[in-house]
Amino acid sequence: MMIKKVLPALLIAMLTVAGSYGQTNFKPDTKLLKTIATDYKKAAAQYKLMATKLQADQFPKTYFAATDKFETSGSGWWCSGFYPGTLLYLYQQSKDPALLNEANRMMQVLAKEQYNTTTHDLGFMMYCSFGTALTVAPKAEYKQILVNSAKSLATRFDPKIGCIKSWDSKKSDYLVIIDNMMNLELLFWATKVTGDASYYNIAVTHANTTMKNHFRPNYSSYHVVNYNPETGEVQQRKTAQGFADSSAWARGQAWGLYGYTVMYRATKDKKYLAQANHIAQYILNNPNLPADKIPYWDYDAPGKPTALRDASAAAVMASAFLELCRYTDGKSRALYFHTAETIIRNLSGPKYFATAGTNGGFVLEHSVGSLPAKSEVDVPLTYADYYFIEALNRYKNFKRK
């Protein structure tokens, strides 16, 4: 990859930090803010409980209540950054040193992944942990860890394809999943702090290629696009975790919504704002979106209305809507804001928020990892908790015009 060290001042100005959103004329609901304050306290107690159940170097993946057993991973699993990231978010609210100490302990284990070039998920792994730490409890070494992580992620970009490879497979495949939109924020950060435009350019090229090839005319997204590694042509569009190749896997739609909202924040290019709005309208106008806004695991899943819901998709949506509404006006702004409120209220209720001392210490119940693979079905998941707490933070910090 050719390194370009000169970056126009205008580009640097565009790359504002994640929290510097525009103003709106909406005001958070006082009653919901009280619920959120209680959520923080309960979530902190849950995560302190979880910390006592994990062995050294274990990252939580999920918990099975029926057998009282954890499923854990090493630091190389794509979800490894969410546990320390959530601990940091909760420490930010409570200032409980036990939460910070546990986050720091796990980040020491995670740090070696900065050199991992076998995964596209370094954004999830490193930016949701070390990136969060830079805001909440920074240390001098975190910047270089993140720069190295961005370098590792950039090695997976192929300019002939115009995308960062997601999954390694046979030589005739070049697999890219919609989830990869979530890893681009790390690259924008790297350009901002180093002045090296190559990271920015990779992120933009990946987003443009994904926008061209991952989306249907109605702005729903395929999960997986398989490119020809020699020509860059699309040779297959399919699903891995959704109901069918032609269906709209719920978390995939949420990844796209969040990812293109970040793209607009980072570039101020209105085509990305338009894309985020199109995805939002697809979700919110979908006749299969339940009234409580907690989606079925796939919008086209059979067995509705008793099909499984996915709290993780709802949490990602809530966080994304609370950012997207700051960039929009009128009815759309109101719709996005109040949809996020509805999701937070329902995820804070007894149906989804775990009873104290249960759920292995996880906060939310009823997420779906991969139903086709019969993996992590109707269980707690680390990324559901992370994006839920992020949504609470964004709601709490919402500013009135």
Secondary structure, DSSP 8 states (H G I E B T S, - for coil): --------HHHHHH---TT----BS----HHHHHHHHHHHHHHHHHHHHHHHH--TT-EEEEEETTTTEEEEE-TTSTTTTHHHHHHHHHHHHH--HHHHHHHHHHHHHHGGGGG--S-STHIIIIIIIIIHHHHHS--THHHHHHHHHHHHHHTTEETTTTEE--B---TT-EEEEGGGGGGHHHHHHHHHHH--HHHHHHHHHHHHHHHHHSB-TTS-B-SEEEE-TTT--EEEEE-SSSSSTTS-BHHHHHHHHHHHHHHHHHH--HHHHHHHHHHHHHHHT-TTS-TTS--BSBTT-TTTTSS-B-HHHHHHHHHHHHHHGGG--HHHHHHHHHHHHHHHHHHTSTTTB--TT-GGG-SB--EEEETTTTEEEEE--HHHHHHHHHHHHHHHT--B-
